[in-house]
């Protein structure tokens, strides 16, 4: 019987200790409203020079469309033989 009483006192002490630790813990930070939560899809665009697909938020806007880098924006659209753009 005395072992059961000791066990109950120990369990009560652990319970009190854990509840105080939880109360002292700072609250979790809220997610930033400017960033999308992970797992949300974003629009993808293709670079007009090399055709690389990248998120629209990372693309550089040019007069002819999106580009993947400043160098490709400077070079402009690629001239590919047999492409639909050459037929125009």
N, C-alpha and C positions, 0 to 999 in steps of 0.2 A: 504494500500500500504506500509506503514512504517513497518508493521509486516512482510511482505514478505521480505523486505530489511534486517531486523534484522535476520530473519531465514536464509537467504542466507549468511550473514556474519558469523553466528554461524556455519553453515555447512562447510563453507570454512575454518574456524579455526580448526574444528575437523578434516577435511581432511588433512590439513597441519600437525597438531599434530601427527596423525596416520602415515603419510608417514615418518616423522622424526624418530619415534619409530622403524619402520621396518628397516630403514637404519642403526640405531645404534645397532641393534641386531646382535650378532656374528653369523657367518655361522654355519649351522648344521654340526656335525662331520661326516666324511665319515666312512662307515663300514670298519672294519679291514679286510685286504685281507686274513689273515690266518684263519678266521672263516667263515663257510658257512652261507649264509643268512637263517633266520628262514624258516621252511617249506620245506627245502631240505631233502629228505630221506637219511638215512645212512644204510649201510649194517649191518645186524643183525647176530650174531653168538650164538651158544648154548654152555654153559659151559660143558666141558667133564665130570665133576664130578656130578653136580646136574641137568644139563639140562636147567638152567636159560638162557633165551634169553636176550642179551644185545648188545648195539652198538659195532661194531668191534673196534672203537677207544677207548673204555673203557676196553676192554678185555686184559688179560695178556696172552702173547704167551707162550705156553709150547711145549715140544717135541711131544706131542700127539695131540695138538690142542689148542683152546682158553679156558681160565678159567676165572671165574668171580672174584676170589680173590686169594691172595697169599696163603691162607690156602688150598684152593682147588687145587692150582698148586702143593703144597707140597704133598698133598694126592694122586694126580694122578687121572686117570679115575676110575669112580665108577664101581664096579662089581655088576651088576644087574642080578638076575636069569632070564633066559628066554630071554635075550636080544640078538640081532643079533651079538653083539661082542663076546659073549660066544660061539657061534656056530663055530667060526673060528678055 
